[in-house]
Amino acid sequence: MLLKSLRFLAIASILATPVAAQAYTGPGLGLGAVGVALGLVGSILLAIISVVWYPVKRLVRRLRGRAR
């Protein structure tokens, strides 16, 4: 009984070990990842600029209105 359990445990552990994937990822995957990274950075920068630009634009309009 013990030998049968040990044999089962040995077979289960051998089958559960990961095997290296034999897969090819073409150059499109790298270009896609770069595109996603640049898009993410660009959208974050655009969000920051838009949050800062709106109050500056309102201030400039108020100052121009008082100067006339």
HELIX and SHEET records of a PDB file:
HELIX    1   1 LEU A    2  ALA A   16  1                                  15    
HELIX    2   2 PRO A   27  ALA A   67  1                                  41    
END                                                                             
